């Protein structure tokens, strides 16, 4: 097998070291939503997230 790495501005990072989200609760449909069912839009400035929202692909609600 092997392992994967992602190159960032801080250097190489192992994929297993990146925190992940399993599920989040949608504010509209009030159901657990898997990470594969959300779309995240974020504004990044100088390497920091300064604003962001995510939307549920099941009900199209925008969650802040």
DAZI-V263469 format. One record per residue. SS is DSSP state (~ for helix, > for strand, _ for the rest). PSI is psi in degrees with one decimal (NA if undefined). OMEGA is omega in whole degrees, -180 to 180 (NA if undefined). Layout:
SS:PSI:OMEGA / SS:PSI:OMEGA
//
This chain:
_:-152.0:-180 / _:-163.1:177 / _:158.1:-179 / _:149.0:177 / >:152.1:176 / >:134.2:179 / >:125.2:178 / >:179.5:178 / _:-20.6:178 / _:2.0:-180 / >:-163.5:-178 / >:137.4:-180 / >:132.1:176 / >:140.0:-178 / ~:-38.3:-178 / ~:-13.8:178 / ~:-4.7:-179 / _:123.1:180 / _:141.1:-180 / _:162.3:179 / _:128.0:177 / _:-54.9:179 / >:153.4:171 / >:156.2:179 / >:123.6:177 / _:138.1:-178 / _:-19.8:-179 / _:-55.9:-177 / _:-9.2:174 / _:36.7:178 / _:149.5:174 / >:129.6:-178 / >:122.2:180 / >:154.3:-178 / ~:-31.4:-180 / ~:-15.2:-178 / ~:15.6:177 / >:154.0:174 / >:126.0:-178 / >:130.1:175 / >:121.3:-178 / >:145.3:174 / >:121.8:-177 / >:128.8:178 / >:127.1:-179 / _:38.8:177 / _:3.7:-179 / >:138.7:175 / >:119.1:-178 / >:-18.6:177 / >:148.2:178 / >:152.9:175 / >:162.4:172 / >:149.9:-180 / >:143.8:179 / >:123.1:-180 / _:-14.8:180 / _:-42.3:-177 / _:-0.7:178 / _:17.5:177 / _:142.0:174 / >:123.5:-179 / >:133.4:-175 / _:NA:NA
//
